């Protein structure tokens, strides 16, 4: 099982904001959505993970290296806060697992023979079309 790096809450800036969309009269009074901001460069994550996070082509990561996550699925502020933190953890977990190195392999002898035979058949068809293959 890979190591799991958790971010201290002091490094995460969570601001309540008003949610968009339908919600009745309550939506105009209560800030239920959450805007989470996380500065990758200033975090206590290991250097390798910070570099991989910055290299990600994710629209939630700005050019300045700040992760911005907006959560507004639930009607409660606490649930949206937990959802935003869960998404941040998911983003960090996605770069902690290193991709496997590709080990180059050679094609099998049979596959090489089959490929060359099919090329020869195709070449024969084309020469017959030209009218020169009696």
C-alpha positions in Angstrom: 0.0 0.0 0.0 1.5 3.4 -1.0 2.2 6.1 1.6 -0.6 8.6 2.2 0.4 12.2 2.6 -2.1 14.3 4.4 -2.1 18.1 4.3 -2.2 19.9 7.7 -5.4 22.1 7.9 -3.2 25.2 8.6 -1.9 25.0 5.0 -5.4 25.0 3.5 -7.4 28.1 3.2 -11.2 27.4 3.3 -13.7 30.2 2.7 -17.5 29.8 2.8 -19.2 31.3 -0.3 -22.7 31.5 -1.6 -23.7 28.5 -3.7 -25.0 28.9 -7.2 -28.1 27.6 -8.7 -31.6 26.9 -7.3 -32.1 26.7 -3.6 -35.2 28.7 -2.7 -35.1 31.6 -0.2 -32.3 30.1 1.9 -29.7 30.3 -0.9 -29.6 34.1 -0.6 -29.0 34.2 3.1 -26.6 31.3 3.8 -23.0 30.7 2.6 -23.1 26.9 2.1 -20.5 26.4 -0.6 -16.8 26.2 0.1 -13.8 27.7 -1.8 -10.7 25.8 -0.9 -7.2 27.2 -1.8 -4.0 25.3 -1.3 -0.5 26.6 -2.2 1.6 23.7 -3.4 4.9 25.5 -3.2 4.4 26.6 0.4 3.2 23.2 1.6 4.9 20.7 3.8 4.6 17.9 1.2 7.8 16.2 0.0 9.6 17.8 -2.9 8.9 15.0 -5.3 5.2 15.2 -4.8 5.1 19.0 -5.0 6.9 18.8 -8.4 4.5 16.1 -9.7 1.5 18.2 -8.6 2.9 21.3 -10.3 3.4 19.3 -13.5 -0.2 18.0 -13.6 -2.3 19.5 -16.3 -5.3 19.9 -14.1 -7.6 22.9 -14.5 -7.9 23.2 -10.7 -4.2 24.1 -10.4 -3.4 27.7 -11.4 -0.2 28.9 -13.1 1.0 30.1 -9.7 0.8 26.6 -8.3 -2.4 27.1 -6.2 -5.1 24.4 -6.1 -8.6 25.9 -6.1 -11.5 23.6 -5.4 -15.1 24.7 -5.2 -17.6 22.4 -3.4 -21.3 23.1 -3.5 -23.0 19.7 -3.8 -24.5 19.6 -0.4 -26.8 22.0 1.5 -24.6 22.0 4.6 -21.3 23.9 4.9 -19.6 21.0 6.8 -20.4 18.4 4.2 -19.1 20.8 1.4 -16.0 21.4 3.5 -15.4 17.7 3.9 -16.0 17.2 0.2 -13.5 19.8 -0.8 -10.8 18.3 1.5 -11.6 14.8 0.1 -11.0 16.1 -3.4 -7.7 17.7 -2.4 -6.6 14.4 -0.8 -7.7 12.6 -4.0 -5.6 15.0 -6.1 -2.5 14.4 -3.9 -3.1 10.6 -3.8 -3.1 10.6 -7.6 0.5 11.8 -7.8 1.9 9.7 -4.9 1.7 6.5 -6.9 4.6 6.4 -9.4 3.8 5.1 -12.8 5.5 1.9 -13.7 8.5 2.1 -16.0 7.9 0.4 -19.3 10.2 -2.5 -19.9 10.9 -2.7 -23.6 10.3 -6.2 -25.1 11.0 -7.7 -28.5 8.2 -9.1 -30.7 7.9 -12.9 -30.7 9.3 -14.8 -33.7 5.9 -16.0 -34.7 4.5 -12.4 -34.7 7.3 -11.2 -36.9 6.7 -14.1 -39.4 3.0 -13.4 -39.5 3.6 -9.7 -40.1 6.0 -10.3 -42.9 3.6 -12.9 -44.5 0.7 -10.5 -44.4 2.9 -7.8 -46.0 3.9 -10.2 -48.7 0.3 -11.1 -49.4 -0.7 -7.4 -49.6 2.3 -6.7 -51.9 1.2 -9.6 -54.2 -2.4 -8.2 -54.4 -1.1 -4.8 -55.4 1.2 -6.1 -58.1 -1.7 -8.1 -59.6 -3.7 -4.9 -59.7 -1.0 -3.3 -61.8 -1.3 -5.9 -64.4 2.3 -7.1 -64.3 1.7 -10.2 -62.1 1.1 -13.1 -64.5 
